[in-house]
Amino acid sequence: MHGVGRGVPPGLADGVRGRCRVSGPWHHSLRAVASFDAVLVVSFGGPEGPDEILPFLENVLRDRPVPRDRMLEVAAHYRHFGGVSPINAQNRALVAALGLELTAHGLPLPVYWGNRNWRPLLTDTVRQMAADGIRRAAVFVTSAYGSPSGCRQYLDDLETAHAAAGDGAPELVKLRLFFNHPGFIEPLAAGLRQARAIAGHEAPVLMSAHSIPEAMAARCGYRSQLLETARLVAERSGDPPPPWSLVFQSRSGPPAQPWLGPDLGGALDALGPGTASVVVVPIGFVSDHMEVVYDLDVVAAGVAQERGLAMVRAPTPGVDGRFVTMIRQLVEEADDPSAPRLALGRLGPAAAPCPPGCCVTKEKLASWTCPRP
């Protein structure tokens, strides 16, 4: 088995056959003609030791005018956990679980893994796929929503990785957004039910996601998708549904630049004096990575404690079986346009491919700090 980056096997499991359409050297569309011969999981990446923190952050912030003091502040968050981001271990677990899921349903093909910002890097993984003879791969990005960093930049990354792999590069078919897929909603709702059982069914619920600049939010469906996810999760968390609000966290831009709000910390401050407990649901995240285990479990929990609030944080989907099944279903629908395209709520299944010009181009990202894993 081949390794990529720090000896991490890109094909940790056997996975799927499917179909796609060729309309250029790389692509995120589909049709029922040619078969997938691999699945590629793409994520953000993170350091796996203290010596990797600063090189990782410098890679994340390349070509962005972020003060070094701010970078060192973020580095301290990683040092709080020994310099190790939990995202890589979680992605290894997801890749292994996905391989088992695919094989159990008669879809045995390799599952590869590559990151945007740290080893195993996406460019290295796609080169390995080319060397392994992979011709077409279904691409699952670990981001549920349409936004500059959550979708558009990954499309740019896939294009760059394809070009770097040369003439033998596989076709890369990005699967659709899944913010309202039952395999994403149901684990979040189950987690909220568990949290409400602890906090009390009258406890207010704060649905939290990473903030982005308002100007960028105006050019994508990020906020409307989050509101739909929050509504769907709340409605499935018990009868009656809880009072809930959408809040944002982890902003990292210049103070003068408007970002989406309200801020989670301000929302905690605004809770009335009669409020004894609060539930925070990290609907913006698929697993418990740094923005969850630090920004919520350390920072937000500390704010709540100072205000006499018992804060209960609901779990993320992680490797919940319903979430893993969802990935397999997304691959299957890309394989067969007649297959059900599962979605809950009012917005319907997301478009595949993404509409031209959605979100923003990578040139617009120059002044924005990407989310941390």
C-alpha positions as CSV (number, residue, x, y, z in Angstrom):
1,M,0.0,0.0,0.0
2,H,1.4,3.4,-1.0
3,G,2.0,6.3,1.4
4,V,1.5,10.0,0.9
5,G,2.9,12.7,3.1
6,R,3.8,11.3,6.5
7,G,3.5,7.8,5.4
8,V,-0.3,8.0,5.5
9,P,-1.8,5.5,3.1
10,P,-4.0,7.3,0.6
11,G,-5.9,4.1,-0.1
12,L,-6.8,2.9,3.4
13,A,-9.9,1.1,2.2
14,D,-11.6,-0.3,-0.8
15,G,-14.3,1.8,-2.3
16,V,-16.6,2.5,-5.3
17,R,-17.4,2.3,-9.0
18,G,-19.4,5.2,-10.5
19,R,-19.8,7.4,-13.6
20,C,-18.9,10.9,-14.6
21,R,-18.6,13.1,-17.7
22,V,-15.5,14.5,-19.3
23,S,-15.7,18.2,-20.1
24,G,-12.1,19.3,-19.8
25,P,-9.0,18.1,-18.0
26,W,-10.7,18.1,-14.6
27,H,-14.3,18.4,-13.8
28,H,-17.1,18.4,-11.2
29,S,-20.0,17.2,-13.3
30,L,-21.5,13.7,-14.0
31,R,-23.3,11.4,-16.4
32,A,-23.9,7.7,-16.7
33,V,-21.2,6.6,-19.0
34,A,-17.7,6.1,-17.6
35,S,-16.9,4.5,-14.2
36,F,-15.2,5.9,-11.1
37,D,-12.3,3.8,-10.1
38,A,-11.5,5.6,-6.8
39,V,-12.9,7.9,-4.1
40,L,-10.9,10.8,-2.9
41,V,-11.6,12.4,0.5
42,V,-10.4,16.0,0.6
43,S,-10.0,18.1,3.8
44,F,-8.2,21.0,5.3
45,G,-5.3,19.4,7.1
46,G,-3.5,20.1,10.4
47,P,-0.3,19.7,12.3
48,E,0.6,16.5,14.0
49,G,3.3,17.8,16.3
50,P,4.7,21.0,17.8
51,D,7.4,21.4,15.1
52,E,4.7,21.4,12.4
53,I,2.5,24.2,13.9
54,L,4.2,27.2,12.4
55,P,5.0,25.6,9.0
56,F,1.4,24.6,8.7
57,L,0.0,28.0,9.6
58,E,2.5,29.7,7.2
59,N,1.1,27.4,4.5
60,V,-2.5,28.3,5.4
61,L,-1.8,32.0,5.4
62,R,0.4,32.1,2.4
63,D,-0.1,35.3,0.3
64,R,-2.5,36.7,2.9
65,P,-1.7,39.9,4.9
66,V,-2.2,38.4,8.4
67,P,-0.1,39.9,11.1
68,R,2.5,37.5,12.6
69,D,1.1,38.2,16.1
70,R,-2.2,36.8,15.0
71,M,-0.6,33.7,13.6
72,L,1.3,33.1,16.9
73,E,-2.0,33.5,18.8
74,V,-3.5,30.8,16.7
75,A,-0.4,28.6,17.2
76,A,-1.0,28.8,21.0
77,H,-4.4,27.1,20.4
78,Y,-2.6,24.1,18.8
79,R,0.0,24.0,21.6
80,H,-2.8,23.7,24.1
81,F,-3.3,20.2,22.6
82,G,0.3,19.3,22.3
83,G,0.6,20.7,18.7
84,V,-1.7,18.1,17.3
85,S,-4.8,18.9,15.4
86,P,-7.5,16.2,15.8
87,I,-8.6,16.6,12.2
88,N,-6.1,14.1,10.7
89,A,-7.0,11.2,13.1
90,Q,-10.6,11.9,12.4
91,N,-10.1,11.8,8.6
92,R,-8.2,8.5,8.9
93,A,-11.1,7.1,10.8
94,L,-13.6,8.5,8.2
95,V,-11.6,7.0,5.3
96,A,-11.4,3.6,7.0
97,A,-15.2,3.7,7.8
98,L,-16.0,4.8,4.2
99,G,-14.0,1.9,2.8
100,L,-15.9,-0.6,4.9
101,E,-19.2,1.0,3.9
102,L,-18.4,0.9,0.2
103,T,-17.2,-2.7,0.4
104,A,-20.2,-3.8,2.3
105,H,-22.4,-2.5,-0.5
106,G,-20.5,-4.2,-3.3
107,L,-18.4,-1.2,-4.3
108,P,-14.8,-2.2,-3.7
109,L,-12.3,0.5,-4.8
110,P,-9.5,2.4,-3.1
111,V,-10.3,5.5,-1.0
112,Y,-7.6,8.1,-1.1
113,W,-7.1,11.2,1.1
114,G,-5.5,14.5,0.5
115,N,-5.5,17.9,2.3
116,R,-5.4,21.5,1.2
117,N,-2.8,22.7,3.7
118,W,-0.8,19.9,5.3
119,R,0.4,16.3,4.7
120,P,-0.9,14.3,3.0
121,L,-1.2,17.2,0.6
122,L,-3.8,17.0,-2.2
123,T,-1.2,17.5,-4.9
124,D,0.9,14.6,-3.7
125,T,-2.2,12.4,-3.4
126,V,-3.4,13.1,-6.9
127,R,0.1,12.4,-8.2
128,Q,0.0,9.1,-6.4
129,M,-3.4,8.3,-7.8
130,A,-2.0,9.0,-11.3
131,A,0.9,6.6,-10.6
132,D,-1.6,4.0,-9.4
133,G,-3.4,4.2,-12.7
134,I,-6.6,5.9,-11.4
135,R,-8.5,7.5,-14.2
136,R,-11.7,8.9,-12.6
137,A,-12.4,9.6,-8.9
138,A,-15.4,10.8,-7.0
139,V,-14.3,13.6,-4.6
140,F,-15.9,14.1,-1.2
141,V,-14.9,17.4,0.4
142,T,-15.4,17.5,4.2
143,S,-17.4,20.8,4.0
144,A,-21.2,20.7,4.0
145,Y,-21.9,24.3,2.8
146,G,-21.3,26.6,-0.2
147,S,-18.8,29.3,0.7
148,P,-15.5,30.6,-0.6
149,S,-13.4,28.4,1.6
150,G,-15.8,25.5,2.0
151,C,-16.5,24.9,-1.7
152,R,-15.0,27.3,-4.3
153,Q,-11.4,27.2,-3.0
154,Y,-11.5,23.4,-3.0
155,L,-12.5,23.5,-6.7
156,D,-9.5,25.7,-7.3
157,D,-7.3,23.2,-5.3
158,L,-8.6,20.3,-7.3
159,E,-7.8,22.1,-10.5
160,T,-4.3,22.9,-9.3
161,A,-3.7,19.3,-8.1
162,H,-4.9,18.0,-11.5
163,A,-2.5,20.2,-13.4
164,A,0.4,19.3,-11.1
165,A,-0.1,15.6,-11.8
166,G,0.4,16.1,-15.5
167,D,-1.0,14.2,-18.4
168,G,-1.8,11.1,-16.5
169,A,-3.9,12.9,-13.8
170,P,-7.3,11.4,-13.0
171,E,-10.5,13.2,-13.7
172,L,-11.8,14.6,-10.3
173,V,-15.6,14.7,-9.8
174,K,-16.6,16.8,-6.8
175,L,-19.7,15.5,-5.1
176,R,-22.5,17.9,-4.2
177,L,-22.9,19.9,-1.0
178,F,-24.7,18.0,1.7
179,F,-26.0,20.6,4.3
180,N,-29.5,19.2,4.1
181,H,-28.9,15.6,3.4
182,P,-30.5,13.3,6.0
183,G,-27.2,11.6,6.7
184,F,-25.9,15.0,7.9
185,I,-29.0,16.3,9.6
186,E,-30.0,13.2,11.5
187,P,-26.7,12.7,13.5
188,L,-26.8,16.4,14.4
189,A,-30.4,16.1,15.6
190,A,-29.6,13.0,17.6
191,G,-26.7,14.9,19.2
192,L,-29.0,17.8,20.1
193,R,-31.5,15.4,21.7
194,Q,-28.7,14.0,23.9
195,A,-27.5,17.5,24.8
196,R,-31.1,18.7,25.6
197,A,-31.5,15.7,27.9
198,I,-28.6,17.0,29.9
199,A,-29.2,20.7,29.7
200,G,-33.0,20.6,30.1
201,H,-35.5,20.8,27.3
202,E,-36.2,24.5,28.0
203,A,-32.5,25.4,27.5
204,P,-31.9,27.8,24.5
205,V,-29.9,26.3,21.6
206,L,-27.1,28.2,19.8
207,M,-26.4,26.7,16.3
208,S,-22.8,27.7,15.6
209,A,-20.8,28.0,12.4
210,H,-17.6,29.7,11.3
211,S,-18.1,33.3,10.4
212,I,-17.1,34.7,7.0
213,P,-16.9,38.3,5.8
214,E,-20.3,39.7,5.0
215,A,-19.2,40.7,1.5
216,M,-18.4,37.1,0.7
217,A,-21.5,35.8,2.3
218,A,-23.5,38.1,0.0
219,R,-22.1,36.1,-3.0
220,C,-23.0,32.6,-1.8
221,G,-25.7,30.6,-0.1
222,Y,-23.7,30.0,3.1
223,R,-26.1,31.8,5.5
224,S,-29.3,30.5,4.0
225,Q,-28.0,27.0,4.0
226,L,-26.9,27.3,7.7
227,L,-30.4,28.6,8.6
228,E,-32.0,25.6,6.8
229,T,-29.7,23.1,8.6
230,A,-30.4,24.7,11.9
231,R,-34.2,24.6,11.4
232,L,-34.1,20.9,10.3
233,V,-31.9,19.9,13.2
234,A,-34.0,21.7,15.8
235,E,-37.3,20.3,14.4
236,R,-35.9,16.7,14.7
237,S,-34.5,17.1,18.2
238,G,-37.8,16.6,20.2
239,D,-41.3,17.8,20.7
240,P,-41.6,20.7,21.2
241,P,-38.5,21.9,19.3
242,P,-36.1,24.1,21.3
243,P,-35.8,27.9,21.0
244,W,-32.7,28.3,18.8
245,S,-30.5,31.0,17.2
246,L,-27.9,30.9,14.5
247,V,-24.6,32.3,15.8
248,F,-21.1,32.6,14.4
249,Q,-17.6,31.9,15.8
250,S,-13.9,32.0,15.0
251,R,-13.8,35.2,13.0
252,S,-10.2,36.1,12.1
253,G,-10.4,39.1,9.8
254,P,-9.5,42.8,10.5
255,P,-11.7,44.4,13.2
256,A,-13.0,47.0,10.7
257,Q,-14.2,44.4,8.2
258,P,-17.9,43.3,8.8
259,W,-18.3,39.6,9.3
260,L,-21.4,37.5,9.8
261,G,-22.9,37.7,13.3
262,P,-24.1,37.5,15.9
263,D,-21.0,36.3,17.6
264,L,-21.3,33.3,19.9
265,G,-19.7,35.1,22.8
266,G,-22.1,38.0,22.5
267,A,-25.0,35.5,22.2
268,L,-23.9,33.9,25.5
269,D,-23.7,37.4,27.1
270,A,-27.2,38.2,25.9
271,L,-28.9,35.3,27.6
272,G,-31.2,36.4,30.3
273,P,-30.3,36.2,34.0
274,G,-32.8,33.4,34.5
275,T,-31.0,31.1,32.1
276,A,-29.3,28.3,33.8
277,S,-28.0,26.3,30.9
278,V,-27.4,26.5,27.1
279,V,-26.7,24.1,24.3
280,V,-24.2,24.8,21.6
281,V,-24.5,22.8,18.4
282,P,-21.6,23.1,16.0
283,I,-23.6,22.7,12.8
284,G,-20.9,24.3,10.7
285,F,-18.4,21.4,11.3
286,V,-18.4,17.7,10.3
287,S,-16.1,16.6,13.1
288,D,-14.6,17.8,16.4
289,H,-11.6,19.6,15.0
290,M,-9.7,22.6,16.4
291,E,-12.5,25.1,16.1
292,V,-14.7,22.8,18.1
293,V,-12.4,21.5,20.7
294,Y,-10.7,24.9,21.3
295,D,-13.1,27.7,20.3
296,L,-16.1,25.9,21.8
297,D,-14.9,23.5,24.4
298,V,-12.3,25.9,25.8
299,V,-13.1,29.5,24.9
300,A,-16.9,29.4,24.8
301,A,-17.2,27.1,27.7
302,G,-15.0,29.4,29.7
303,V,-17.3,32.4,28.8
304,A,-20.3,30.4,29.8
305,Q,-18.8,29.4,33.1
306,E,-18.0,33.0,33.9
307,R,-21.6,33.9,33.4
308,G,-22.9,31.0,35.6
309,L,-24.2,29.0,32.6
310,A,-23.9,25.3,32.2
311,M,-22.9,24.9,28.6
312,V,-23.5,21.6,26.9
313,R,-21.9,21.1,23.5
314,A,-23.6,18.7,21.1
315,P,-21.4,16.3,19.1
316,T,-20.5,16.6,15.4
317,P,-21.3,13.8,12.9
318,G,-17.7,12.4,12.8
319,V,-17.9,8.8,11.8
320,D,-21.6,8.3,12.7
321,G,-22.9,5.5,10.5
322,R,-25.5,7.7,8.9
323,F,-22.9,10.2,7.9
324,V,-20.7,7.5,6.3
325,T,-23.7,6.1,4.5
326,M,-24.4,9.5,3.2
327,I,-21.0,9.7,1.5
328,R,-21.7,6.3,-0.2
329,Q,-25.1,7.6,-1.3
330,L,-23.6,10.7,-2.8
331,V,-21.2,8.6,-4.8
332,E,-24.0,6.3,-6.0
333,E,-26.1,9.3,-7.1
334,A,-23.1,10.6,-9.1
335,D,-22.8,7.1,-10.6
336,D,-26.5,7.0,-11.6
337,P,-28.5,10.1,-12.3
338,S,-31.7,8.1,-11.8
339,A,-30.7,7.4,-8.2
340,P,-32.6,9.3,-5.5
341,R,-30.9,12.6,-4.6
342,L,-31.8,12.7,-0.9
343,A,-32.4,16.1,0.8
344,L,-34.6,17.4,3.6
345,G,-36.4,20.7,3.8
346,R,-37.2,23.5,1.5
347,L,-34.0,24.0,-0.6
348,G,-33.8,20.6,-2.2
349,P,-30.5,18.9,-3.2
350,A,-27.6,21.1,-4.1
351,A,-26.6,21.6,-7.7
352,A,-24.0,19.4,-9.1
353,P,-21.9,20.8,-10.7
354,C,-21.8,24.1,-8.8
355,P,-23.3,27.0,-10.8
356,P,-20.6,29.0,-12.7
357,G,-19.5,32.0,-10.7
358,C,-20.9,30.8,-7.4
359,C,-19.1,32.0,-4.2
360,V,-16.0,34.0,-5.2
361,T,-12.9,33.5,-7.2
362,K,-9.6,32.7,-5.5
363,E,-8.4,36.2,-6.2
364,K,-11.1,37.5,-3.8
365,L,-9.7,35.4,-1.0
366,A,-6.4,37.2,-0.7
367,S,-7.4,39.1,2.5
368,W,-9.3,36.4,4.2
369,T,-7.9,33.9,6.8
370,C,-9.2,30.4,6.1
371,P,-10.9,28.5,8.9
372,R,-8.7,26.4,11.2
373,P,-9.1,22.6,11.3
